[in-house]
Amino acid sequence: MTYAILMNQQQTTSLATAIVIVTGVLWGLYWLPIRSLRDAGLDGAWGTLAITSAAVLLLCPAAVLRRRHLLASNRIGLLSIALGGAAFALYSIGFVYGHVAIIILLYFLTPVWSSLFARYVMGWHTPLLRVVAIFLGLAGLYVMLSSDGGLPVPQGTGEWMALLAGGLWSIATTGMRVKSRVEPVAAAFVFALGATVTALVVAPWLGAWPAGPDVGGFLEPAALALATGGLWWVLSTAALMWATVRLEPARVGILLMTEVIVGAASAAVLAGEHLAPRELVGGALVLCAGVLEVWPAKRSCNEMGHPRS
């Protein structure tokens, strides 16, 4: 019986890990529809608002069917999911204003923020290698942001949003891990709703409502927003919500780093965006910090970020 339970847990962890990796690959290409909507006239946060609104509409029927489940769910868990949606909305908006690889790398400092949050807010044990990972991640941030010889601070709206998004995501995933027991589809609805509210609040600050195209010109961006909302914000998010509560917050951040490679490579090939040498060094340090995060999680139960006994 014990062996069967352990095997089932291992299979669940393996499936959750695979889902997060595939999600990372998919989100590595997310900048393409965002930039396409920008070129179609939905600049700033308006493109993200269109995408997340489409996702909310697609998920509304499922949310109505699961309304009792949502109403009975832990409020902190629901808030954590909505906060995760807010983080992804800021991340999505960042692609309009910054280089793809830099936005992704700044966002994927989440393992650093997750570890700091787990240690100083949750009171969880911090293994030595995780401490090293924190220092490497912060060093990478310093090198990357000072690549132009200036102060090591984010440059422009996109970089600030990506950095803020990473911090919010680390808090959100910790809350989801501890408090969330929401079904994946219902969680995807709350996630998309949190993103939509955030985009709606941010959009007017970044630019006026875009001039409305004629009916023919409206159909193409509307179809793109609907398809993007369905694929990225409904299917992949529902799968990610299922996987997130079955893995450590830091590990989720690490596995999603497949997005860094796919995003940087696709941006270099398709958009001609290449990293400067110092940015490459900083990015490598951030990725090394991510790799170090994996080892403590695999070695023992006492090093998996659980609360102290």
Residue pairs with C-beta under 8 A, 6 or more apart in sequence:
12 246
13 246
13 247
15 243
16 242
16 243
16 246
16 247
17 243
17 247
17 251
17 255
19 239
19 240
19 242
19 243
20 240
20 243
20 244
20 247
20 252
20 255
20 256
21 255
21 256
21 258
22 236
22 239
23 236
23 239
23 240
23 243
23 256
24 255
24 256
24 257
24 258
24 259
24 262
25 258
25 259
25 262
26 231
26 232
26 236
27 232
27 236
27 256
27 259
27 263
28 104
28 258
28 259
28 260
28 261
28 262
28 263
28 266
29 262
29 263
29 266
30 92
30 95
30 228
30 232
30 263
31 95
31 100
31 103
31 263
31 266
31 267
32 266
32 270
33 51
33 224
33 225
33 227
33 228
33 232
34 47
34 48
34 51
34 92
34 95
34 96
35 95
35 96
35 271
36 224
37 46
37 47
37 50
37 51
37 221
37 224
37 225
37 228
38 47
38 96
40 213
40 217
40 220
40 221
40 224
41 210
41 211
41 213
41 217
41 221
42 50
42 210
42 221
42 225
43 96
43 207
43 210
44 93
44 96
44 203
44 206
44 207
45 89
45 93
45 96
45 199
45 202
45 203
45 206
45 207
46 203
46 207
46 209
46 210
47 96
47 225
48 89
48 92
48 93
48 195
48 199
48 203
49 196
49 199
49 200
49 203
50 221
50 222
50 225
51 92
51 225
51 228
51 229
51 232
51 233
52 85
52 89
52 92
52 192
52 195
52 196
52 199
52 229
52 233
53 196
53 225
53 229
54 225
54 226
54 228
54 229
54 230
54 233
55 188
55 192
55 195
55 196
55 229
55 230
55 233
55 234
55 237
56 189
56 192
56 193
56 196
57 229
58 226
58 229
58 230
58 234
59 185
59 188
59 189
59 192
59 234
60 189
62 185
62 186
62 189
63 70
63 185
63 186
63 189
66 183
66 185
66 186
69 182
69 183
69 186
70 78
70 182
70 186
70 189
70 190
73 180
73 181
73 182
73 186
74 179
74 180
74 181
76 175
76 178
76 179
77 175
77 176
77 179
77 180
77 181
77 182
78 180
78 182
78 190
79 175
80 171
80 172
80 173
80 174
80 175
80 176
80 179
80 180
81 172
81 176
81 180
81 182
81 187
81 190
81 191
81 194
81 241
82 190
82 191
82 193
82 194
82 197
83 168
83 171
83 172
83 175
83 194
84 168
84 169
84 172
84 173
84 176
84 191
84 194
85 190
85 191
85 192
85 193
85 194
85 195
85 196
85 198
86 168
86 172
86 194
86 195
86 197
86 198
87 164
87 165
87 166
87 168
87 169
87 172
88 165
88 169
88 191
88 195
89 165
89 194
89 195
89 196
89 198
89 199
89 202
90 161
90 162
90 164
90 165
90 168
90 198
90 202
91 103
91 107
91 161
91 162
91 165
91 166
91 169
92 195
92 199
93 158
93 161
93 199
93 202
93 206
94 103
94 107
94 157
94 158
94 159
94 161
94 162
94 165
95 103
95 158
96 158
97 156
97 157
97 158
97 159
97 161
98 156
98 157
98 158
98 159
98 162
99 158
99 267
99 273
99 275
100 263
100 264
100 266
100 267
100 271
100 273
101 260
101 263
101 264
101 267
101 268
101 273
101 275
101 279
101 283
102 144
102 158
102 159
102 162
102 275
102 279
103 158
103 159
103 161
103 162
104 162
104 259
104 260
104 263
104 264
105 140
105 144
105 260
105 264
105 282
105 283
105 286
106 141
106 144
106 154
106 159
106 162
106 163
106 166
107 162
107 163
107 165
107 166
107 169
108 166
108 253
108 256
108 257
108 259
108 260
108 286
108 290
109 137
109 140
109 141
109 163
109 166
109 286
109 289
110 166
110 167
110 169
110 170
110 173
110 253
110 256
111 133
111 137
111 170
111 250
111 253
111 254
111 289
111 290
111 293
112 133
112 134
112 137
112 138
112 141
112 289
113 166
113 167
113 169
113 170
113 171
114 170
114 173
114 174
114 249
114 250
114 253
115 126
115 130
115 133
115 134
115 250
115 293
115 305
116 134
117 170
117 171
117 174
118 124
118 126
118 174
118 249
118 250
118 305
119 125
119 126
121 174
122 174
122 178
122 307
123 307
123 308
124 305
124 306
124 307
124 308
125 302
125 303
125 305
125 306
125 307
125 308
127 296
127 299
127 303
128 296
129 292
129 293
129 295
129 296
130 250
130 292
130 293
130 296
132 292
133 288
133 289
133 290
133 292
133 293
134 289
136 285
136 286
136 288
136 289
136 292
137 285
137 286
137 289
137 290
139 282
139 285
140 281
140 282
140 283
140 284
140 285
140 286
140 287
140 288
140 289
141 152
141 282
141 286
142 152
142 282
143 152
143 278
143 281
143 282
143 285
144 278
144 279
144 281
144 282
144 283
144 285
144 286
145 151
145 152
145 153
145 154
145 155
145 159
145 282
146 152
146 278
147 276
147 277
147 278
147 279
147 282
148 155
148 276
154 160
154 162
154 163
157 206
169 253
170 249
170 253
173 244
173 249
173 252
173 253
174 249
176 241
176 244
176 245
176 249
177 244
177 245
177 247
177 248
177 249
180 187
180 245
181 245
182 190
182 241
184 238
184 239
184 241
184 242
185 238
187 237
187 238
187 241
187 242
188 233
188 234
188 237
188 238
188 241
191 233
191 237
191 241
192 229
192 233
192 234
192 237
195 233
212 218
213 221
243 252
244 252
247 255
248 297
248 304
248 305
249 305
250 293
250 297
250 305
251 293
251 294
251 297
253 290
253 293
254 290
254 291
254 293
254 294
257 287
257 290
260 283
260 287
264 275
264 283
267 273
268 274
275 283
296 303
296 304
296 305
297 303
297 304
297 305
